[in-house]
């Protein structure tokens, strides 16, 4: 469903989330000639920010899992 169907208040919230920048914006960049350099940079920066957030989230969960696994092994060795 296109984001333009939602109310303005809800669209402001949706604009912060990564969904728009996964498919819609990249397609618009290549199919629309009205984008300027600043628009390309904004879209790429937002995608990079979401990638960093996602990688950080994965890192935290991997470390948490490693920590719990090491705790489990220490408990068995005692």
N, CA, C and O atoms as a Tripos MOL2 file, in Angstrom:
@<TRIPOS>MOLECULE
protein
  312   311    78     0     0
PROTEIN
NO_CHARGES

@<TRIPOS>ATOM
      1 N           0.8530   -1.1700    0.0000 N.3       1 UNK1
      2 CA          0.0000    0.0000    0.0000 C.3       1 UNK1
      3 C           0.9050    1.2410    0.0000 C.2       1 UNK1
      4 O           1.8190    1.3430    0.8190 O.2       1 UNK1
      5 N           0.6580    2.1550   -0.8920 N.am      2 UNK2
      6 CA          1.4890    3.3670   -0.9420 C.3       2 UNK2
      7 C           1.3480    4.2110    0.3270 C.2       2 UNK2
      8 O           0.2750    4.2960    0.9240 O.2       2 UNK2
      9 N           2.4320    4.8140    0.7080 N.am      3 UNK3
     10 CA          2.4250    5.6300    1.9180 C.3       3 UNK3
     11 C           1.5570    6.8720    1.7750 C.2       3 UNK3
     12 O           1.1290    7.4530    2.7730 O.2       3 UNK3
     13 N           1.3020    7.2690    0.5660 N.am      4 UNK4
     14 CA          0.4890    8.4690    0.3510 C.3       4 UNK4
     15 C          -0.9700    8.2670    0.7560 C.2       4 UNK4
     16 O          -1.7060    9.2440    0.8880 O.2       4 UNK4
     17 N          -1.3970    7.0360    0.9550 N.am      5 UNK5
     18 CA         -2.7720    6.7720    1.3750 C.3       5 UNK5
     19 C          -2.9980    7.0380    2.8570 C.2       5 UNK5
     20 O          -4.1400    7.1520    3.3010 O.2       5 UNK5
     21 N          -1.9270    7.1360    3.6160 N.am      6 UNK6
     22 CA         -2.0530    7.3490    5.0490 C.3       6 UNK6
     23 C          -2.1700    8.8340    5.3730 C.2       6 UNK6
     24 O          -1.8320    9.6930    4.5580 O.2       6 UNK6
     25 N          -2.6500    9.1150    6.5690 N.am      7 UNK7
     26 CA         -2.7730   10.5080    7.0070 C.3       7 UNK7
     27 C          -1.3820   11.1140    7.1920 C.2       7 UNK7
     28 O          -0.3910   10.3940    7.3120 O.2       7 UNK7
     29 N          -1.3220   12.4330    7.2120 N.am      8 UNK8
     30 CA         -0.0400   13.1240    7.3320 C.3       8 UNK8
     31 C           0.6780   12.8010    8.6380 C.2       8 UNK8
     32 O           1.8940   12.6130    8.6490 O.2       8 UNK8
     33 N          -0.0640   12.7380    9.7260 N.am      9 UNK9
     34 CA          0.5610   12.4210   11.0170 C.3       9 UNK9
     35 C           1.1750   11.0260   11.0190 C.2       9 UNK9
     36 O           2.2820   10.8240   11.5180 O.2       9 UNK9
     37 N           0.4610   10.0900   10.4680 N.am     10 UNK10
     38 CA          0.9710    8.7210   10.4270 C.3      10 UNK10
     39 C           2.1240    8.6030    9.4300 C.2      10 UNK10
     40 O           3.0510    7.8240    9.6520 O.2      10 UNK10
     41 N           2.0780    9.3530    8.3550 N.am     11 UNK11
     42 CA          3.1690    9.3310    7.3750 C.3      11 UNK11
     43 C           4.4530    9.8850    7.9600 C.2      11 UNK11
     44 O           5.5390    9.4230    7.6100 O.2      11 UNK11
     45 N           4.3520   10.8590    8.8370 N.am     12 UNK12
     46 CA          5.5560   11.3710    9.4980 C.3      12 UNK12
     47 C           6.2340   10.2680   10.2980 C.2      12 UNK12
     48 O           7.4600   10.1550   10.3100 O.2      12 UNK12
     49 N           5.4300    9.4660   10.9570 N.am     13 UNK13
     50 CA          5.9640    8.3270   11.7000 C.3      13 UNK13
     51 C           6.5640    7.2910   10.7400 C.2      13 UNK13
     52 O           7.6530    6.7770   10.9910 O.2      13 UNK13
     53 N           5.8710    6.9880    9.6590 N.am     14 UNK14
     54 CA          6.3500    5.9860    8.7040 C.3      14 UNK14
     55 C           7.6110    6.4360    7.9740 C.2      14 UNK14
     56 O           8.4200    5.6030    7.5660 O.2      14 UNK14
     57 N           7.7810    7.7260    7.8080 N.am     15 UNK15
     58 CA          8.9740    8.2360    7.1210 C.3      15 UNK15
     59 C          10.2490    7.9630    7.9000 C.2      15 UNK15
     60 O          11.3330    7.9270    7.3180 O.2      15 UNK15
     61 N          10.1370    7.7750    9.1860 N.am     16 UNK16
     62 CA         11.3110    7.5030   10.0100 C.3      16 UNK16
     63 C          11.7090    6.0340    9.9200 C.2      16 UNK16
     64 O          12.8820    5.6990   10.0790 O.2      16 UNK16
     65 N          10.7600    5.1740    9.6720 N.am     17 UNK17
     66 CA         11.0260    3.7370    9.6130 C.3      17 UNK17
     67 C          11.7230    3.3690    8.3040 C.2      17 UNK17
     68 O          11.6390    4.1210    7.3330 O.2      17 UNK17
     69 N          12.4060    2.2270    8.2630 N.am     18 UNK18
     70 CA         13.2270    1.9020    7.0880 C.3      18 UNK18
     71 C          12.4650    1.3760    5.8750 C.2      18 UNK18
     72 O          13.0520    1.2610    4.7990 O.2      18 UNK18
     73 N          11.1950    1.0590    6.0100 N.am     19 UNK19
     74 CA         10.4770    0.3910    4.9350 C.3      19 UNK19
     75 C          10.4520    1.2060    3.6440 C.2      19 UNK19
     76 O          10.6060    0.6620    2.5510 O.2      19 UNK19
     77 N          10.2640    2.4700    3.7790 N.am     20 UNK20
     78 CA         10.2090    3.3480    2.6130 C.3      20 UNK20
     79 C          11.5440    3.3480    1.8680 C.2      20 UNK20
     80 O          11.5820    3.4790    0.6450 O.2      20 UNK20
     81 N          12.6290    3.2020    2.6150 N.am     21 UNK21
     82 CA         13.9570    3.3060    2.0300 C.3      21 UNK21
     83 C          14.4990    1.9730    1.5360 C.2      21 UNK21
     84 O          15.6000    1.9160    0.9870 O.2      21 UNK21
     85 N          13.7470    0.9180    1.7240 N.am     22 UNK22
     86 CA         14.1700   -0.3800    1.2150 C.3      22 UNK22
     87 C          13.8050   -0.5740   -0.2440 C.2      22 UNK22
     88 O          14.6010   -1.1000   -1.0220 O.2      22 UNK22
     89 N          12.6120   -0.1540   -0.6180 N.am     23 UNK23
     90 CA         12.1380   -0.4080   -1.9760 C.3      23 UNK23
     91 C          11.6940    0.8740   -2.6800 C.2      23 UNK23
     92 O          12.1580    1.1810   -3.7780 O.2      23 UNK23
     93 N          10.8140    1.5980   -2.0540 N.am     24 UNK24
     94 CA         10.1780    2.7310   -2.7230 C.3      24 UNK24
     95 C          11.1820    3.8010   -3.1720 C.2      24 UNK24
     96 O          11.2180    4.1690   -4.3460 O.2      24 UNK24
     97 N          11.9750    4.2830   -2.2540 N.am     25 UNK25
     98 CA         12.9070    5.3650   -2.5890 C.3      25 UNK25
     99 C          13.9620    4.9410   -3.6140 C.2      25 UNK25
    100 O          14.2170    5.6940   -4.5540 O.2      25 UNK25
    101 N          14.5850    3.7620   -3.4710 N.am     26 UNK26
    102 CA         15.5410    3.3790   -4.5180 C.3      26 UNK26
    103 C          14.9110    3.2670   -5.9060 C.2      26 UNK26
    104 O          15.5250    3.6470   -6.9030 O.2      26 UNK26
    105 N          13.7000    2.7530   -5.9670 N.am     27 UNK27
    106 CA         13.0260    2.6830   -7.2720 C.3      27 UNK27
    107 C          12.7200    4.0690   -7.8190 C.2      27 UNK27
    108 O          12.8590    4.3200   -9.0160 O.2      27 UNK27
    109 N          12.3070    4.9550   -6.9430 N.am     28 UNK28
    110 CA         12.0200    6.3200   -7.3780 C.3      28 UNK28
    111 C          13.2860    7.0440   -7.8550 C.2      28 UNK28
    112 O          13.2390    7.8560   -8.7790 O.2      28 UNK28
    113 N          14.3910    6.7440   -7.2230 N.am     29 UNK29
    114 CA         15.6530    7.3780   -7.6210 C.3      29 UNK29
    115 C          15.9990    7.0510   -9.0670 C.2      29 UNK29
    116 O          16.4730    7.9140   -9.8060 O.2      29 UNK29
    117 N          15.7630    5.8060   -9.4720 N.am     30 UNK30
    118 CA         16.1380    5.3880  -10.8100 C.3      30 UNK30
    119 C          15.0610    5.6550  -11.8500 C.2      30 UNK30
    120 O          15.3630    5.7480  -13.0400 O.2      30 UNK30
    121 N          13.8460    5.7770  -11.4320 N.am     31 UNK31
    122 CA         12.7660    5.9640  -12.4070 C.3      31 UNK31
    123 C          12.2970    7.4120  -12.5200 C.2      31 UNK31
    124 O          11.5150    7.7410  -13.4130 O.2      31 UNK31
    125 N          12.7610    8.2700  -11.6350 N.am     32 UNK32
    126 CA         12.2930    9.6470  -11.6100 C.3      32 UNK32
    127 C          13.4710   10.5850  -11.8420 C.2      32 UNK32
    128 O          14.4900   10.4870  -11.1590 O.2      32 UNK32
    129 N          13.3350   11.4820  -12.7890 N.am     33 UNK33
    130 CA         14.4240   12.4130  -13.1130 C.3      33 UNK33
    131 C          14.4240   13.6630  -12.2510 C.2      33 UNK33
    132 O          15.3100   14.5050  -12.4000 O.2      33 UNK33
    133 N          13.4750   13.8070  -11.3720 N.am     34 UNK34
    134 CA         13.3890   15.0310  -10.5770 C.3      34 UNK34
    135 C          14.2720   15.0100   -9.3340 C.2      34 UNK34
    136 O          14.3780   16.0220   -8.6410 O.2      34 UNK34
    137 N          14.9020   13.8840   -9.0390 N.am     35 UNK35
    138 CA         15.7590   13.8070   -7.8680 C.3      35 UNK35
    139 C          17.0560   14.5700   -8.1210 C.2      35 UNK35
    140 O          17.6330   14.5210   -9.2080 O.2      35 UNK35
    141 N          17.4880   15.2700   -7.0870 N.am     36 UNK36
    142 CA         18.7430   16.0120   -7.1650 C.3      36 UNK36
    143 C          19.7930   15.2790   -6.3470 C.2      36 UNK36
    144 O          19.4920   14.2960   -5.6700 O.2      36 UNK36
    145 N          21.0090   15.7570   -6.4130 N.am     37 UNK37
    146 CA         22.1050   15.1200   -5.6920 C.3      37 UNK37
    147 C          21.8300   15.0590   -4.1920 C.2      37 UNK37
    148 O          22.1290   14.0560   -3.5450 O.2      37 UNK37
    149 N          21.2730   16.1090   -3.6510 N.am     38 UNK38
    150 CA         20.9850   16.1310   -2.2120 C.3      38 UNK38
    151 C          19.9600   15.0560   -1.8410 C.2      38 UNK38
    152 O          20.0250   14.4880   -0.7510 O.2      38 UNK38
    153 N          19.0300   14.7790   -2.7270 N.am     39 UNK39
    154 CA         18.0460   13.7170   -2.4790 C.3      39 UNK39
    155 C          18.7100   12.3460   -2.4680 C.2      39 UNK39
    156 O          18.4020   11.5040   -1.6250 O.2      39 UNK39
    157 N          19.6170   12.1300   -3.4060 N.am     40 UNK40
    158 CA         20.3550   10.8700   -3.4240 C.3      40 UNK40
    159 C          21.1580   10.6920   -2.1420 C.2      40 UNK40
    160 O          21.1590    9.6160   -1.5440 O.2      40 UNK40
    161 N          21.8270   11.7330   -1.7330 N.am     41 UNK41
    162 CA         22.6430   11.6650   -0.5180 C.3      41 UNK41
    163 C          21.7930   11.4260    0.7220 C.2      41 UNK41
    164 O          22.1800   10.6630    1.6080 O.2      41 UNK41
    165 N          20.6450   12.0720    0.7850 N.am     42 UNK42
    166 CA         19.7480   11.8780    1.9270 C.3      42 UNK42
    167 C          19.2790   10.4360    2.0050 C.2      42 UNK42
    168 O          19.2890    9.8410    3.0820 O.2      42 UNK42
    169 N          18.8730    9.8730    0.8950 N.am     43 UNK43
    170 CA         18.3790    8.4950    0.8670 C.3      43 UNK43
    171 C          19.4870    7.5150    1.2430 C.2      43 UNK43
    172 O          19.2640    6.5890    2.0230 O.2      43 UNK43
    173 N          20.6610    7.7170    0.6950 N.am     44 UNK44
    174 CA         21.7790    6.8220    0.9920 C.3      44 UNK44
    175 C          22.1880    6.9390    2.4610 C.2      44 UNK44
    176 O          22.4940    5.9310    3.0980 O.2      44 UNK44
    177 N          22.1950    8.1290    2.9910 N.am     45 UNK45
    178 CA         22.5440    8.3170    4.4080 C.3      45 UNK45
    179 C          21.5370    7.6400    5.3270 C.2      45 UNK45
    180 O          21.9190    7.0040    6.3090 O.2      45 UNK45
    181 N          20.2790    7.7710    5.0180 N.am     46 UNK46
    182 CA         19.2500    7.1200    5.8410 C.3      46 UNK46
    183 C          19.3840    5.6030    5.7540 C.2      46 UNK46
    184 O          19.2320    4.9110    6.7610 O.2      46 UNK46
    185 N          19.6650    5.0810    4.5640 N.am     47 UNK47
    186 CA         19.8700    3.6420    4.4380 C.3      47 UNK47
    187 C          21.0890    3.1900    5.2370 C.2      47 UNK47
    188 O          21.0560    2.1370    5.8720 O.2      47 UNK47
    189 N          22.1420    3.9620    5.2110 N.am     48 UNK48
    190 CA         23.3390    3.6170    5.9820 C.3      48 UNK48
    191 C          23.0730    3.6450    7.4830 C.2      48 UNK48
    192 O          23.5500    2.7840    8.2220 O.2      48 UNK48
    193 N          22.3250    4.6200    7.9180 N.am     49 UNK49
    194 CA         21.9780    4.6940    9.3420 C.3      49 UNK49
    195 C          21.1990    3.4550    9.7600 C.2      49 UNK49
    196 O          21.4710    2.8810   10.8140 O.2      49 UNK49
    197 N          20.2390    3.0390    8.9510 N.am     50 UNK50
    198 CA         19.4690    1.8500    9.2890 C.3      50 UNK50
    199 C          20.3270    0.5950    9.2410 C.2      50 UNK50
    200 O          20.1190   -0.3220   10.0360 O.2      50 UNK50
    201 N          21.2770    0.5370    8.3350 N.am     51 UNK51
    202 CA         22.1920   -0.6100    8.2890 C.3      51 UNK51
    203 C          23.0440   -0.6700    9.5500 C.2      51 UNK51
    204 O          23.2530   -1.7480   10.1060 O.2      51 UNK51
    205 N          23.5300    0.4630    9.9990 N.am     52 UNK52
    206 CA         24.3350    0.5170   11.2160 C.3      52 UNK52
    207 C          23.5060    0.0810   12.4210 C.2      52 UNK52
    208 O          23.9790   -0.6880   13.2580 O.2      52 UNK52
    209 N          22.2850    0.5660   12.5070 N.am     53 UNK53
    210 CA         21.3980    0.1730   13.6110 C.3      53 UNK53
    211 C          21.1540   -1.3370   13.5780 C.2      53 UNK53
    212 O          21.2080   -2.0040   14.6110 O.2      53 UNK53
    213 N          20.8920   -1.8570   12.4070 N.am     54 UNK54
    214 CA         20.6290   -3.2840   12.2710 C.3      54 UNK54
    215 C          21.8590   -4.1100   12.6550 C.2      54 UNK54
    216 O          21.7310   -5.0940   13.3830 O.2      54 UNK54
    217 N          23.0360   -3.7310   12.1820 N.am     55 UNK55
    218 CA         24.2590   -4.4630   12.5080 C.3      55 UNK55
    219 C          24.5800   -4.3850   13.9960 C.2      55 UNK55
    220 O          25.0370   -5.3630   14.5870 O.2      55 UNK55
    221 N          24.3450   -3.2400   14.5930 N.am     56 UNK56
    222 CA         24.5600   -3.0990   16.0300 C.3      56 UNK56
    223 C          23.6020   -4.0150   16.8050 C.2      56 UNK56
    224 O          23.9970   -4.6570   17.7770 O.2      56 UNK56
    225 N          22.3780   -4.0640   16.3740 N.am     57 UNK57
    226 CA         21.3810   -4.9370   16.9970 C.3      57 UNK57
    227 C          21.8140   -6.4020   16.9010 C.2      57 UNK57
    228 O          21.7100   -7.1400   17.8820 O.2      57 UNK57
    229 N          22.2880   -6.8230   15.7530 N.am     58 UNK58
    230 CA         22.7620   -8.1910   15.5660 C.3      58 UNK58
    231 C          23.9690   -8.4550   16.4570 C.2      58 UNK58
    232 O          24.0550   -9.5100   17.0850 O.2      58 UNK58
    233 N          24.8920   -7.5180   16.5190 N.am     59 UNK59
    234 CA         26.0900   -7.6700   17.3470 C.3      59 UNK59
    235 C          25.7220   -7.8830   18.8120 C.2      59 UNK59
    236 O          26.2860   -8.7500   19.4800 O.2      59 UNK59
    237 N          24.7920   -7.1030   19.2990 N.am     60 UNK60
    238 CA         24.3590   -7.2360   20.6930 C.3      60 UNK60
    239 C          23.7670   -8.6210   20.9430 C.2      60 UNK60
    240 O          24.0600   -9.2440   21.9630 O.2      60 UNK60
    241 N          22.9550   -9.0970   20.0380 N.am     61 UNK61
    242 CA         22.3240  -10.4030   20.2380 C.3      61 UNK61
    243 C          23.3140  -11.5510   20.0920 C.2      61 UNK61
    244 O          23.1860  -12.5630   20.7810 O.2      61 UNK61
    245 N          24.2870  -11.4140   19.2190 N.am     62 UNK62
    246 CA         25.3090  -12.4490   19.0960 C.3      62 UNK62
    247 C          26.1460  -12.4990   20.3600 C.2      62 UNK62
    248 O          26.4260  -13.5830   20.8710 O.2      62 UNK62
    249 N          26.5470  -11.3510   20.8690 N.am     63 UNK63
    250 CA         27.3250  -11.3180   22.1090 C.3      63 UNK63
    251 C          26.5220  -11.8650   23.2790 C.2      63 UNK63
    252 O          27.0610  -12.5710   24.1320 O.2      63 UNK63
    253 N          25.2710  -11.5490   23.3190 N.am     64 UNK64
    254 CA         24.4070  -12.0510   24.3970 C.3      64 UNK64
    255 C          24.3150  -13.5770   24.3250 C.2      64 UNK64
    256 O          24.3690  -14.2600   25.3490 O.2      64 UNK64
    257 N          24.1780  -14.0960   23.1240 N.am     65 UNK65
    258 CA         24.0880  -15.5460   22.9560 C.3      65 UNK65
    259 C          25.4150  -16.2020   23.3270 C.2      65 UNK65
    260 O          25.4240  -17.2400   23.9880 O.2      65 UNK65
    261 N          26.5290  -15.6150   22.9130 N.am     66 UNK66
    262 CA         27.8390  -16.1700   23.2740 C.3      66 UNK66
    263 C          28.0340  -16.1460   24.7850 C.2      66 UNK66
    264 O          28.5690  -17.0930   25.3620 O.2      66 UNK66
    265 N          27.6080  -15.0830   25.4140 N.am     67 UNK67
    266 CA         27.7550  -14.9810   26.8640 C.3      67 UNK67
    267 C          26.9280  -16.0480   27.5570 C.2      67 UNK67
    268 O          27.4030  -16.6920   28.4920 O.2      67 UNK67
    269 N          25.6980  -16.2430   27.1100 N.am     68 UNK68
    270 CA         24.8410  -17.2510   27.7490 C.3      68 UNK68
    271 C          25.3730  -18.6580   27.4860 C.2      68 UNK68
    272 O          25.2560  -19.5330   28.3440 O.2      68 UNK68
    273 N          25.9510  -18.8800   26.3200 N.am     69 UNK69
    274 CA         26.5310  -20.1820   26.0190 C.3      69 UNK69
    275 C          27.7500  -20.4370   26.8890 C.2      69 UNK69
    276 O          27.9220  -21.5430   27.4010 O.2      69 UNK69
    277 N          28.5900  -19.4420   27.0620 N.am     70 UNK70
    278 CA         29.7720  -19.6060   27.9130 C.3      70 UNK70
    279 C          29.3620  -19.8390   29.3730 C.2      70 UNK70
    280 O          29.9930  -20.6290   30.0740 O.2      70 UNK70
    281 N          28.3260  -19.1670   29.8210 N.am     71 UNK71
    282 CA         27.8150  -19.3770   31.1770 C.3      71 UNK71
    283 C          27.3170  -20.8160   31.3360 C.2      71 UNK71
    284 O          27.5340  -21.4490   32.3690 O.2      71 UNK71
    285 N          26.6670  -21.3060   30.3240 N.am     72 UNK72
    286 CA         26.1480  -22.6710   30.3880 C.3      72 UNK72
    287 C          27.3040  -23.6640   30.5120 C.2      72 UNK72
    288 O          27.2180  -24.6020   31.3050 O.2      72 UNK72
    289 N          28.3640  -23.4800   29.7590 N.am     73 UNK73
    290 CA         29.5140  -24.3820   29.8230 C.3      73 UNK73
    291 C          30.2300  -24.2810   31.1680 C.2      73 UNK73
    292 O          30.6950  -25.2920   31.6950 O.2      73 UNK73
    293 N          30.3230  -23.0970   31.7180 N.am     74 UNK74
    294 CA         30.9680  -22.9450   33.0120 C.3      74 UNK74
    295 C          30.1630  -23.6410   34.1140 C.2      74 UNK74
    296 O          30.7360  -24.2410   35.0230 O.2      74 UNK74
    297 N          28.8590  -23.5600   34.0270 N.am     75 UNK75
    298 CA         27.9990  -24.1980   35.0200 C.3      75 UNK75
    299 C          28.1500  -25.7190   34.9840 C.2      75 UNK75
    300 O          28.1100  -26.3700   36.0280 O.2      75 UNK75
    301 N          28.3230  -26.2800   33.8040 N.am     76 UNK76
    302 CA         28.4460  -27.7290   33.6730 C.3      76 UNK76
    303 C          29.8110  -28.2200   34.1620 C.2      76 UNK76
    304 O          29.9330  -29.3440   34.6510 O.2      76 UNK76
    305 N          30.8240  -27.3820   34.0300 N.am     77 UNK77
    306 CA         32.1690  -27.7870   34.4220 C.3      77 UNK77
    307 C          32.3920  -27.7110   35.9330 C.2      77 UNK77
    308 O          33.3710  -28.2660   36.4330 O.2      77 UNK77
    309 N          31.5340  -27.0580   36.6460 N.am     78 UNK78
    310 CA         31.7030  -26.9070   38.0970 C.3      78 UNK78
    311 C          31.2990  -28.1310   38.8180 C.2      78 UNK78
    312 O          31.3760  -28.1790   40.0460 O.2      78 UNK78
@<TRIPOS>BOND
     1     1     2 1
     2     2     3 1
     3     3     4 2
     4     3     5 am
     5     5     6 1
     6     6     7 1
     7     7     8 2
     8     7     9 am
     9     9    10 1
    10    10    11 1
    11    11    12 2
    12    11    13 am
    13    13    14 1
    14    14    15 1
    15    15    16 2
    16    15    17 am
    17    17    18 1
    18    18    19 1
    19    19    20 2
    20    19    21 am
    21    21    22 1
    22    22    23 1
    23    23    24 2
    24    23    25 am
    25    25    26 1
    26    26    27 1
    27    27    28 2
    28    27    29 am
    29    29    30 1
    30    30    31 1
    31    31    32 2
    32    31    33 am
    33    33    34 1
    34    34    35 1
    35    35    36 2
    36    35    37 am
    37    37    38 1
    38    38    39 1
    39    39    40 2
    40    39    41 am
    41    41    42 1
    42    42    43 1
    43    43    44 2
    44    43    45 am
    45    45    46 1
    46    46    47 1
    47    47    48 2
    48    47    49 am
    49    49    50 1
    50    50    51 1
    51    51    52 2
    52    51    53 am
    53    53    54 1
    54    54    55 1
    55    55    56 2
    56    55    57 am
    57    57    58 1
    58    58    59 1
    59    59    60 2
    60    59    61 am
    61    61    62 1
    62    62    63 1
    63    63    64 2
    64    63    65 am
    65    65    66 1
    66    66    67 1
    67    67    68 2
    68    67    69 am
    69    69    70 1
    70    70    71 1
    71    71    72 2
    72    71    73 am
    73    73    74 1
    74    74    75 1
    75    75    76 2
    76    75    77 am
    77    77    78 1
    78    78    79 1
    79    79    80 2
    80    79    81 am
    81    81    82 1
    82    82    83 1
    83    83    84 2
    84    83    85 am
    85    85    86 1
    86    86    87 1
    87    87    88 2
    88    87    89 am
    89    89    90 1
    90    90    91 1
    91    91    92 2
    92    91    93 am
    93    93    94 1
    94    94    95 1
    95    95    96 2
    96    95    97 am
    97    97    98 1
    98    98    99 1
    99    99   100 2
   100    99   101 am
   101   101   102 1
   102   102   103 1
   103   103   104 2
   104   103   105 am
   105   105   106 1
   106   106   107 1
   107   107   108 2
   108   107   109 am
   109   109   110 1
   110   110   111 1
   111   111   112 2
   112   111   113 am
   113   113   114 1
   114   114   115 1
   115   115   116 2
   116   115   117 am
   117   117   118 1
   118   118   119 1
   119   119   120 2
   120   119   121 am
   121   121   122 1
   122   122   123 1
   123   123   124 2
   124   123   125 am
   125   125   126 1
   126   126   127 1
   127   127   128 2
   128   127   129 am
   129   129   130 1
   130   130   131 1
   131   131   132 2
   132   131   133 am
   133   133   134 1
   134   134   135 1
   135   135   136 2
   136   135   137 am
   137   137   138 1
   138   138   139 1
   139   139   140 2
   140   139   141 am
   141   141   142 1
   142   142   143 1
   143   143   144 2
   144   143   145 am
   145   145   146 1
   146   146   147 1
   147   147   148 2
   148   147   149 am
   149   149   150 1
   150   150   151 1
   151   151   152 2
   152   151   153 am
   153   153   154 1
   154   154   155 1
   155   155   156 2
   156   155   157 am
   157   157   158 1
   158   158   159 1
   159   159   160 2
   160   159   161 am
   161   161   162 1
   162   162   163 1
   163   163   164 2
   164   163   165 am
   165   165   166 1
   166   166   167 1
   167   167   168 2
   168   167   169 am
   169   169   170 1
   170   170   171 1
   171   171   172 2
   172   171   173 am
   173   173   174 1
   174   174   175 1
   175   175   176 2
   176   175   177 am
   177   177   178 1
   178   178   179 1
   179   179   180 2
   180   179   181 am
   181   181   182 1
   182   182   183 1
   183   183   184 2
   184   183   185 am
   185   185   186 1
   186   186   187 1
   187   187   188 2
   188   187   189 am
   189   189   190 1
   190   190   191 1
   191   191   192 2
   192   191   193 am
   193   193   194 1
   194   194   195 1
   195   195   196 2
   196   195   197 am
   197   197   198 1
   198   198   199 1
   199   199   200 2
   200   199   201 am
   201   201   202 1
   202   202   203 1
   203   203   204 2
   204   203   205 am
   205   205   206 1
   206   206   207 1
   207   207   208 2
   208   207   209 am
   209   209   210 1
   210   210   211 1
   211   211   212 2
   212   211   213 am
   213   213   214 1
   214   214   215 1
   215   215   216 2
   216   215   217 am
   217   217   218 1
   218   218   219 1
   219   219   220 2
   220   219   221 am
   221   221   222 1
   222   222   223 1
   223   223   224 2
   224   223   225 am
   225   225   226 1
   226   226   227 1
   227   227   228 2
   228   227   229 am
   229   229   230 1
   230   230   231 1
   231   231   232 2
   232   231   233 am
   233   233   234 1
   234   234   235 1
   235   235   236 2
   236   235   237 am
   237   237   238 1
   238   238   239 1
   239   239   240 2
   240   239   241 am
   241   241   242 1
   242   242   243 1
   243   243   244 2
   244   243   245 am
   245   245   246 1
   246   246   247 1
   247   247   248 2
   248   247   249 am
   249   249   250 1
   250   250   251 1
   251   251   252 2
   252   251   253 am
   253   253   254 1
   254   254   255 1
   255   255   256 2
   256   255   257 am
   257   257   258 1
   258   258   259 1
   259   259   260 2
   260   259   261 am
   261   261   262 1
   262   262   263 1
   263   263   264 2
   264   263   265 am
   265   265   266 1
   266   266   267 1
   267   267   268 2
   268   267   269 am
   269   269   270 1
   270   270   271 1
   271   271   272 2
   272   271   273 am
   273   273   274 1
   274   274   275 1
   275   275   276 2
   276   275   277 am
   277   277   278 1
   278   278   279 1
   279   279   280 2
   280   279   281 am
   281   281   282 1
   282   282   283 1
   283   283   284 2
   284   283   285 am
   285   285   286 1
   286   286   287 1
   287   287   288 2
   288   287   289 am
   289   289   290 1
   290   290   291 1
   291   291   292 2
   292   291   293 am
   293   293   294 1
   294   294   295 1
   295   295   296 2
   296   295   297 am
   297   297   298 1
   298   298   299 1
   299   299   300 2
   300   299   301 am
   301   301   302 1
   302   302   303 1
   303   303   304 2
   304   303   305 am
   305   305   306 1
   306   306   307 1
   307   307   308 2
   308   307   309 am
   309   309   310 1
   310   310   311 1
   311   311   312 2
@<TRIPOS>SUBSTRUCTURE
     1 UNK1         2 RESIDUE 1 A UNK
     2 UNK2         6 RESIDUE 1 A UNK
     3 UNK3        10 RESIDUE 1 A UNK
     4 UNK4        14 RESIDUE 1 A UNK
     5 UNK5        18 RESIDUE 1 A UNK
     6 UNK6        22 RESIDUE 1 A UNK
     7 UNK7        26 RESIDUE 1 A UNK
     8 UNK8        30 RESIDUE 1 A UNK
     9 UNK9        34 RESIDUE 1 A UNK
    10 UNK10       38 RESIDUE 1 A UNK
    11 UNK11       42 RESIDUE 1 A UNK
    12 UNK12       46 RESIDUE 1 A UNK
    13 UNK13       50 RESIDUE 1 A UNK
    14 UNK14       54 RESIDUE 1 A UNK
    15 UNK15       58 RESIDUE 1 A UNK
    16 UNK16       62 RESIDUE 1 A UNK
    17 UNK17       66 RESIDUE 1 A UNK
    18 UNK18       70 RESIDUE 1 A UNK
    19 UNK19       74 RESIDUE 1 A UNK
    20 UNK20       78 RESIDUE 1 A UNK
    21 UNK21       82 RESIDUE 1 A UNK
    22 UNK22       86 RESIDUE 1 A UNK
    23 UNK23       90 RESIDUE 1 A UNK
    24 UNK24       94 RESIDUE 1 A UNK
    25 UNK25       98 RESIDUE 1 A UNK
    26 UNK26      102 RESIDUE 1 A UNK
    27 UNK27      106 RESIDUE 1 A UNK
    28 UNK28      110 RESIDUE 1 A UNK
    29 UNK29      114 RESIDUE 1 A UNK
    30 UNK30      118 RESIDUE 1 A UNK
    31 UNK31      122 RESIDUE 1 A UNK
    32 UNK32      126 RESIDUE 1 A UNK
    33 UNK33      130 RESIDUE 1 A UNK
    34 UNK34      134 RESIDUE 1 A UNK
    35 UNK35      138 RESIDUE 1 A UNK
    36 UNK36      142 RESIDUE 1 A UNK
    37 UNK37      146 RESIDUE 1 A UNK
    38 UNK38      150 RESIDUE 1 A UNK
    39 UNK39      154 RESIDUE 1 A UNK
    40 UNK40      158 RESIDUE 1 A UNK
    41 UNK41      162 RESIDUE 1 A UNK
    42 UNK42      166 RESIDUE 1 A UNK
    43 UNK43      170 RESIDUE 1 A UNK
    44 UNK44      174 RESIDUE 1 A UNK
    45 UNK45      178 RESIDUE 1 A UNK
    46 UNK46      182 RESIDUE 1 A UNK
    47 UNK47      186 RESIDUE 1 A UNK
    48 UNK48      190 RESIDUE 1 A UNK
    49 UNK49      194 RESIDUE 1 A UNK
    50 UNK50      198 RESIDUE 1 A UNK
    51 UNK51      202 RESIDUE 1 A UNK
    52 UNK52      206 RESIDUE 1 A UNK
    53 UNK53      210 RESIDUE 1 A UNK
    54 UNK54      214 RESIDUE 1 A UNK
    55 UNK55      218 RESIDUE 1 A UNK
    56 UNK56      222 RESIDUE 1 A UNK
    57 UNK57      226 RESIDUE 1 A UNK
    58 UNK58      230 RESIDUE 1 A UNK
    59 UNK59      234 RESIDUE 1 A UNK
    60 UNK60      238 RESIDUE 1 A UNK
    61 UNK61      242 RESIDUE 1 A UNK
    62 UNK62      246 RESIDUE 1 A UNK
    63 UNK63      250 RESIDUE 1 A UNK
    64 UNK64      254 RESIDUE 1 A UNK
    65 UNK65      258 RESIDUE 1 A UNK
    66 UNK66      262 RESIDUE 1 A UNK
    67 UNK67      266 RESIDUE 1 A UNK
    68 UNK68      270 RESIDUE 1 A UNK
    69 UNK69      274 RESIDUE 1 A UNK
    70 UNK70      278 RESIDUE 1 A UNK
    71 UNK71      282 RESIDUE 1 A UNK
    72 UNK72      286 RESIDUE 1 A UNK
    73 UNK73      290 RESIDUE 1 A UNK
    74 UNK74      294 RESIDUE 1 A UNK
    75 UNK75      298 RESIDUE 1 A UNK
    76 UNK76      302 RESIDUE 1 A UNK
    77 UNK77      306 RESIDUE 1 A UNK
    78 UNK78      310 RESIDUE 1 A UNK
